């Protein structure tokens, strides 16, 4: 198998492992273990490790021996293929991972809402939102990432008037979001808000 074939097999098995545990690929996880350790896996992790980690939404990848793969599987999802290649994903969701997943879901929702905003594609925006305390906390911790991914110049939690802005769904909750296109001077432009 080529390095790219091994990388694709790792991603497929990692997704299968997530699916077998009911773990959505949008939830960030800490790590995935790949094995048994051999030269083909090492080459795939060296050349494609960042892409594999991104595809599996894990923060790190570890190449391990067959013995390590056979160890305790509590809070792990495992998938193997006929060649013996195995991927084991740590499914423990810590509070920081939960917050990151919440912030990523918020950013995806803002991007989807922004796509429907006339004239906002590629423009800088200002985001105001009203959400539950847990979502506000997660968004606050990851505000720089959200602003970077959405081209926002600011991100503010505040009370929004009923009917103001649109609804974004984050972790089963309705979050009211108001997106405003901003001018080069940083001022909100009239008539460029989410419906």
C-alpha positions as CSV (number, residue, x, y, z in Angstrom):
1,X,0.0,0.0,0.0
2,X,1.2,3.5,-0.7
3,X,1.5,6.1,2.0
4,X,-1.7,7.8,0.8
5,X,-3.6,4.5,0.8
6,X,-2.5,3.8,4.4
7,X,-3.6,7.4,5.4
8,X,-7.0,6.9,3.7
9,X,-7.4,3.5,5.5
10,X,-6.5,5.2,8.9
11,X,-9.2,7.9,8.2
12,X,-11.8,5.3,7.2
13,X,-11.1,3.2,10.2
14,X,-11.1,6.2,12.5
15,X,-14.5,7.3,11.1
16,X,-15.8,3.7,11.5
17,X,-14.6,3.7,15.2
18,X,-16.4,7.0,15.8
19,X,-19.6,5.7,14.2
20,X,-19.5,2.5,16.2
21,X,-19.5,4.5,19.4
22,X,-22.1,7.0,18.2
23,X,-19.5,9.8,18.4
24,X,-20.1,12.4,15.8
25,X,-17.0,13.5,13.9
26,X,-17.8,17.2,14.7
27,X,-17.0,16.6,18.4
28,X,-13.2,17.1,18.9
29,X,-11.4,14.3,20.7
30,X,-8.1,14.1,22.4
31,X,-6.3,11.4,20.5
32,X,-6.3,8.4,18.2
33,X,-4.0,5.4,18.4
34,X,-2.9,3.6,15.2
35,X,-1.2,0.3,14.9
36,X,0.3,-2.1,15.0
37,X,3.5,0.0,14.5
38,X,5.3,-0.6,11.2
39,X,7.1,1.4,8.6
40,X,4.0,2.0,6.4
41,X,2.1,3.6,9.3
42,X,5.1,5.6,10.4
43,X,5.4,7.0,6.9
44,X,1.7,7.8,6.7
45,X,1.8,9.6,10.0
46,X,4.9,11.6,9.1
47,X,3.6,12.7,5.7
48,X,-0.1,12.9,6.3
49,X,-0.5,13.1,10.1
50,X,-1.9,16.6,10.3
51,X,-4.5,15.8,7.6
52,X,-5.4,12.6,9.3
53,X,-5.9,14.3,12.6
54,X,-8.0,17.0,11.0
55,X,-10.2,14.5,9.2
56,X,-10.7,12.5,12.4
57,X,-11.0,15.7,14.5
58,X,-8.5,14.5,17.1
59,X,-5.8,16.7,18.7
60,X,-3.0,14.0,18.4
61,X,-2.2,10.7,16.7
62,X,-0.1,8.0,18.3
63,X,1.5,5.0,16.6
64,X,1.4,2.1,19.0
65,X,2.2,-1.6,19.2
66,X,-0.3,-4.5,18.9
67,X,0.0,-5.0,22.7
68,X,-0.9,-1.4,23.4
69,X,-3.9,-1.7,21.1
70,X,-5.1,-4.8,22.9
71,X,-5.0,-3.0,26.3
72,X,-7.9,-1.6,28.2
73,X,-10.6,-0.2,25.9
74,X,-12.7,1.7,28.3
75,X,-13.6,5.0,26.7
76,X,-12.2,3.9,23.4
77,X,-13.8,3.1,20.1
78,X,-11.9,0.6,17.9
79,X,-12.0,-0.4,14.3
80,X,-9.8,-2.8,12.4
81,X,-9.5,-4.1,8.8
82,X,-8.6,-7.4,7.3
83,X,-4.9,-6.5,7.1
84,X,-4.8,-6.0,10.9
85,X,-4.6,-2.2,10.7
86,X,-6.3,-0.9,13.8
87,X,-7.4,2.6,14.9
88,X,-8.5,3.2,18.5
89,X,-10.0,6.6,19.3
90,X,-10.1,8.0,22.9
91,X,-13.8,8.9,23.3
92,X,-13.5,10.7,26.6
93,X,-15.0,14.1,26.3
94,X,-13.4,16.5,28.8
95,X,-14.9,19.9,29.6
96,X,-12.3,21.7,27.3
97,X,-13.1,19.3,24.4
98,X,-16.8,19.9,24.9
99,X,-16.2,23.7,24.9
100,X,-14.2,23.4,21.7
101,X,-16.9,21.4,20.0
102,X,-19.5,23.9,21.1
103,X,-17.4,26.8,19.8
104,X,-16.8,25.0,16.4
105,X,-20.6,24.3,16.1
106,X,-21.3,28.0,16.8
107,X,-18.7,29.0,14.1
108,X,-20.3,26.6,11.6
109,X,-23.8,28.1,12.4
110,X,-22.5,31.6,11.9
111,X,-20.9,30.7,8.6
112,X,-24.2,29.1,7.4
113,X,-26.2,32.2,8.5
114,X,-23.6,34.5,6.9
115,X,-23.9,32.6,3.6
116,X,-27.5,33.8,3.4
117,X,-26.6,37.4,4.2
118,X,-26.7,39.6,1.1
119,X,-23.3,41.0,0.4
120,X,-21.5,39.4,3.3
121,X,-19.5,36.7,1.4
122,X,-15.9,37.6,2.0
123,X,-16.7,40.7,4.0
124,X,-15.7,41.4,7.6
125,X,-18.6,41.1,10.0
126,X,-19.6,41.8,13.6
127,X,-21.4,39.1,15.5
128,X,-23.7,39.7,18.4
129,X,-25.5,36.8,20.0
130,X,-27.7,35.7,22.9
131,X,-27.2,32.1,24.3
132,X,-27.3,30.0,27.4
133,X,-24.5,30.5,29.9
134,X,-22.7,27.3,28.8
135,X,-22.6,28.3,25.2
136,X,-21.5,31.9,26.1
137,X,-18.7,30.4,28.2
138,X,-17.5,28.1,25.3
139,X,-17.7,30.9,22.7
140,X,-15.9,33.3,25.0
141,X,-13.0,30.8,25.6
142,X,-12.7,30.3,21.8
143,X,-13.6,33.7,20.5
144,X,-10.3,34.2,18.7
145,X,-10.8,31.0,16.7
146,X,-14.4,31.9,15.9
147,X,-13.5,35.4,14.7
148,X,-10.7,34.0,12.6
149,X,-12.9,31.3,11.0
150,X,-15.8,33.8,10.3
151,X,-13.8,36.9,9.5
152,X,-15.4,38.7,12.4
153,X,-14.0,41.9,13.8
154,X,-15.9,41.4,17.1
155,X,-18.0,38.8,18.9
156,X,-20.3,40.0,21.7
157,X,-22.7,38.2,23.9
158,X,-25.7,40.5,24.7
159,X,-29.4,40.5,25.0
160,X,-31.0,40.8,21.6
161,X,-34.5,42.1,21.0
162,X,-37.1,39.4,20.3
163,X,-37.1,38.9,16.5
164,X,-33.7,40.5,16.2
165,X,-31.2,38.4,14.2
166,X,-31.6,34.8,13.2
167,X,-31.5,31.4,14.9
168,X,-28.4,29.2,14.8
169,X,-28.6,25.7,16.3
170,X,-25.7,24.8,18.6
171,X,-25.8,21.5,20.5
172,X,-29.6,21.3,20.4
173,X,-30.0,24.9,21.6
174,X,-31.4,27.9,19.7
175,X,-28.9,30.7,19.7
176,X,-30.1,34.1,18.5
177,X,-27.3,35.6,16.3
178,X,-27.2,39.0,14.7
179,X,-24.5,39.3,11.9
180,X,-23.6,42.8,10.6
181,X,-21.4,43.5,7.7
182,X,-18.8,46.1,8.7
183,X,-17.2,48.8,6.5
184,X,-13.4,49.3,6.2
185,X,-13.6,51.7,9.2
186,X,-15.2,49.0,11.3
187,X,-18.7,50.5,11.4
188,X,-21.8,48.4,10.8
189,X,-23.3,48.9,7.4
190,X,-27.1,49.5,7.3
191,X,-29.4,46.8,5.9
192,X,-26.7,44.1,6.0
193,X,-28.0,42.2,9.0
194,X,-29.2,38.6,9.3
195,X,-32.9,38.3,8.7
